[in-house]
Amino acid sequence: FPVTLESRIEYLTLAVGNAKSHPISAGGKHETAIAFLTDLEEKLEVAQVQLEILNALAAAQNPRPETPQAMALLRTRLFTMTELYQEFADPFDMPLMKLVCLHVSEHRDDAIVRPIWNRIFQEILDGVPENATPQAIADEIIKQVVPLGQRFHPSESAFPLRHIATLLVRFSLSNQDALPFGWAPRVLVQCGVPFPEVWDVLHEMYESHVSRFSIVFAYR
């Protein structure tokens, strides 16, 4: 009989719990038991990402014609993280799910993650009314970026600190007459970045002569 994705996750959760509670014998199988538990935990984590992608597709405001088929496919079996990214998150253009896949897989590639963050910032700018004040736009940036920072930091795979700091500083400098001094570093702190890290990345940007005249950024 068909097994739902939720049931698969429940079974994996129970398996992980049982593996953790089962005493490891002294018969030289310690490494095998640890490897088995690690494999179960990784499968559970990937399955949870799969469920999150399924829920995101279900909640899409403007679903594509192929969305129902993709959702049905996600319910049929467990996919690998690579499959989830290449067959669902990327084709359906889901920035958050792309970050989740990169975060869980710990795959670090600036050529992939930076355009995703460029897209996130561009969508924020495109989503506010044309007559929105800089403060209103700043509030929207905080509303959308801070939860991502709290979820993904310190993962450079999904939260490239230097690049995100550059985007924040660029916006801050472009609206410095309307925003309070220190707006960008305060956003990073709200994201969960420790003060020393915020200082280090901003100092590095200063030493690299990143200013309102030299920050180079192109939305893609």
C-alpha positions in Angstrom: 0.0 0.0 0.0 1.2 3.5 -0.7 3.1 5.2 2.1 2.7 9.0 2.6 5.6 11.3 2.9 4.5 12.2 6.4 4.5 8.5 7.4 8.0 8.0 5.9 9.2 10.9 8.1 7.5 9.4 11.1 9.1 6.0 10.5 12.6 7.7 10.1 12.0 9.7 13.3 11.2 6.5 15.2 14.2 4.7 13.7 16.5 7.5 14.8 15.0 7.5 18.3 15.4 3.7 18.6 19.0 3.9 17.3 19.9 6.5 19.8 18.4 4.6 22.7 19.8 1.2 21.7 23.0 0.4 23.7 26.0 -0.1 21.5 27.6 -3.5 22.1 31.2 -3.9 22.9 31.7 -6.4 20.1 33.6 -4.1 17.8 30.5 -2.6 16.2 30.7 0.9 17.6 31.7 2.5 14.3 29.0 0.5 12.4 26.3 1.7 14.8 27.5 5.3 14.6 27.5 5.2 10.8 24.0 3.7 10.8 22.6 6.4 13.1 24.3 9.1 11.0 22.8 7.7 7.8 19.3 7.7 9.4 19.7 11.2 10.6 20.7 12.5 7.2 17.8 10.7 5.5 15.4 12.2 8.0 16.8 15.7 7.5 16.5 15.4 3.7 13.0 14.0 4.0 12.0 17.0 6.1 13.3 19.3 3.4 11.3 17.3 0.9 8.1 17.9 3.0 9.0 21.6 3.2 9.2 21.8 -0.6 5.9 19.9 -0.9 4.2 22.4 1.4 5.7 25.4 -0.4 4.4 24.1 -3.7 1.0 23.6 -2.1 1.0 27.1 -0.8 2.1 28.8 -4.0 -0.2 31.7 -4.9 0.2 31.2 -8.7 0.9 27.5 -9.2 2.2 26.3 -12.5 0.4 23.7 -14.6 3.1 21.2 -13.7 2.8 21.8 -9.9 0.2 19.1 -9.2 2.4 16.5 -11.0 5.5 17.6 -9.0 3.6 17.4 -5.7 2.3 13.9 -6.6 5.9 12.9 -7.4 7.2 14.2 -4.1 4.7 12.0 -2.3 5.8 8.8 -4.1 9.3 8.3 -2.7 12.2 9.9 -0.8 14.5 11.9 -3.0 18.2 12.8 -2.5 19.1 16.4 -1.8 20.6 16.8 -5.2 17.3 15.6 -6.8 15.3 18.0 -4.6 17.4 20.9 -5.7 17.7 20.0 -9.4 14.2 18.7 -10.0 12.1 20.9 -7.7 13.7 23.9 -6.0 15.5 25.2 -9.1 13.0 24.5 -11.8 10.2 26.0 -9.7 12.4 29.0 -8.9 12.1 28.7 -5.1 14.8 30.9 -3.5 14.1 29.8 0.1 14.1 26.1 -0.8 17.3 26.6 -2.7 18.9 28.0 0.5 17.5 25.2 2.5 19.0 22.6 0.2 22.4 24.3 0.2 22.3 24.6 4.0 21.4 21.0 4.7 23.8 19.6 2.1 26.5 22.1 3.3 27.3 22.7 -0.4 29.3 26.0 -0.6 29.4 27.7 -4.0 29.3 31.5 -4.1 28.4 31.3 -7.8 25.1 29.7 -6.8 24.2 31.3 -3.4 25.0 34.9 -4.2 22.5 35.2 -7.1 19.9 33.6 -4.9 20.4 36.4 -2.3 20.5 39.0 -5.1 17.1 37.7 -6.2 15.7 37.8 -2.6 16.7 41.5 -2.3 15.4 42.3 -5.7 12.1 40.7 -5.0 11.8 42.8 -1.8 12.4 46.0 -3.7 10.0 44.9 -6.5 7.3 44.0 -3.9 7.0 47.3 -2.2 4.7 50.1 -3.6 6.4 52.6 -5.8 5.8 55.4 -3.3 7.2 53.4 -0.4 9.6 55.4 1.8 13.1 54.2 2.4 12.1 53.3 6.0 9.2 51.2 4.8 11.5 49.3 2.4 14.1 48.9 5.2 11.4 47.4 7.4 10.5 45.0 4.7 14.1 44.0 4.3 14.3 43.3 8.0 11.0 41.4 8.0 12.3 39.0 5.3 16.1 38.8 5.8 16.2 38.5 9.6 14.3 35.2 9.8 16.6 33.8 7.1 19.6 34.9 9.0 18.3 33.4 12.2 17.7 30.1 10.4 20.9 29.8 8.4 23.7 31.7 10.1 26.5 30.7 10.5 26.2 28.5 7.4 28.2 30.2 4.6 26.5 27.7 2.2 23.2 29.5 2.7 24.1 32.7 4.4 27.2 34.2 2.8 27.8 36.9 5.4 30.1 39.2 3.4 27.8 39.3 0.4 24.7 39.9 2.5 26.5 42.6 4.5 27.4 44.2 1.2 23.8 44.2 0.1 22.6 45.8 3.4 25.4 48.4 3.4 24.6 49.3 -0.2 21.0 49.9 0.6 21.9 51.8 3.7 24.3 54.1 1.9 21.8 54.7 -0.8 19.3 55.9 1.8 21.6 57.2 4.5 19.6 60.4 4.9 16.5 58.4 5.8 17.9 55.5 7.8 19.4 55.6 11.3 23.2 55.4 11.6 24.3 51.8 12.0 21.2 50.3 10.4 23.1 47.6 8.4 25.1 46.2 11.3 22.0 46.2 13.5 20.2 44.0 10.9 23.1 41.6 11.0 22.9 41.4 14.8 19.2 40.7 14.6 20.1 37.9 12.2 22.1 36.3 15.0 25.5 37.3 13.8 27.7 38.0 16.9 29.1 41.5 17.3 32.7 40.5 16.7 31.7 38.9 13.4 29.8 42.0 12.4 32.8 44.2 13.3 35.2 41.9 11.3 33.1 41.8 8.1 32.5 45.6 8.1 36.1 46.3 8.9 37.1 44.1 6.1 34.8 45.9 3.7 36.3 49.2 4.9 39.8 48.0 4.4 38.8 46.8 0.9 37.6 50.3 0.2 33.9 49.2 -0.1 32.1 52.5 -0.1 29.0 54.1 -1.7 31.3 54.7 -4.7 32.9 51.3 -5.0 30.3 48.8 -4.0 29.6 46.8 -7.2 26.4 44.9 -7.4 24.2 43.8 -10.2 20.8 42.1 -9.6 20.4 39.0 -11.8 
